[in-house]
Amino acid sequence: MQNKIWLSSPHMGGREQKYIQEAFDTNWVAPLGPNVVGFEADLESYLQQQSHVAALSSGTAALHLSLILLGVKAGDEVICQSMTFSASANPILYQGAVPVFIDSEKETWNICPVALEDAIRDRVAKGNKPKAVIAVHLYGMPFNVEAIVAVCEKYQIPLIEDSAEALGSTYKGQKCGTFGAFGVLSFNGNKIITTSGGGALVCHSKEQKERTVFFATQARDHAPHYQHSEIGYNYRMSNICAGIGRGQMEVLEQHIGLRRRMHDFYNDFFTDVEGVTVLNEPNPDYFSNHWLTALLIDPSKIGKNREDLRLALEQENIESRPLWKPMHLQPVFERYPYYGTNVSEQLFENGLCVPSGSNLSEDDKGRIEKAMINFFKK
């Protein structure tokens, strides 16, 4: 059998080992050290907008701490995009809060501004003004930043920007992760750059960053002994992982370019295939890193569905994956409020993510193309 073509596998640049070796040579193998400081500085320089970045153990940890910093407590309501990975919603329950899920818009597949405002009005009328809004840049595609920010500002609700999949994406030239009260990044093994596991919280002040690090290091009070007045967490990134991140930052723009070229490969292939739509930027205000390329398949025009294509690719040892199953359809979340129509449900039913890695070879592309030709030409 031929080697497996993965959906999105880690892609090392070669310089990571230098930073890791320095950590070993200097015995900095703890959740602090020069690589952590350096990685945070690299991210702050890249994001601009006076960003202050705290490197953490995961994007989920970053989301959790953003809720804590916004004062979300048990019984509070937090609005969350339904079409996303469960890590966007799980931290709401960590706090004992109540998630309120919002449908997608057709243009970006992200949180719908109309449904968002409908939900806020209804929750306020019921006496439950939401404490925060979590919006996601799905698969690297920016959400409608202008419209979502306007709704949040209108009702004075803080926006948490889940940019776990969108490092390098921009809206009107500004980096995703810098528009909200907080931005969340992920460096999981399948992301556009990786620290093996890891994430970061993007803050807008030095004080917020310091508070984040305080909670991420077990909330230890300033005292010669171990004293704790607040609940803390073991959420800080290690110096070893941060070393990988420093090396990865050196190839971030290259990886974005390679992902976007992979996306162009699919756009070119499907130009003349009726019934297949590739998720593209709605207009020039949007710039996606195209972390994953996603397709919509119309069975009424093709006579085959998303699952048929997934299985056909699997038979050729090529990984693909259905779009995220919306949170309001998940057993663990189905009892919580949901606002919108059925856009996200249709996306899930007909959508497929295809191999998008920055390390895919020309031979890999040839295998993918051959498999798709065999599928769509039959």
Secondary structure, DSSP 8 states (H G I E B T S, - for coil): ----B-SS-----S-HHHHHHHHHHTT--SS-SHHHHHHHHHHHHHH-TT-EEEEES-HHHHHHHHHHHTT--TT-EEEEESSS-GGGTHHHHHTT-EEEEE-B-TTTSSB-HHHHHHHHHHHHHTT---SEEEEE-GGG----HHHHHHHHHHTT--EEEE-TT-TT-EETTEETTSSSSEEEEE--TTSSS--SS-EEEEESSHHHHHHHHHHHBTT--SSSS---SS---B-B--HHHHHHHHHHHTTHHHHHHHHHHHHHHHHHHHTT-TTEEE---SSTTEE---SSEEEEE-HHHHS--HHHHHHHHHHTTB--EE----GGGSTTTTTS-EES-SHHHHHHHHEEEE---TT--HHHHHHHHHHHHHHHH-
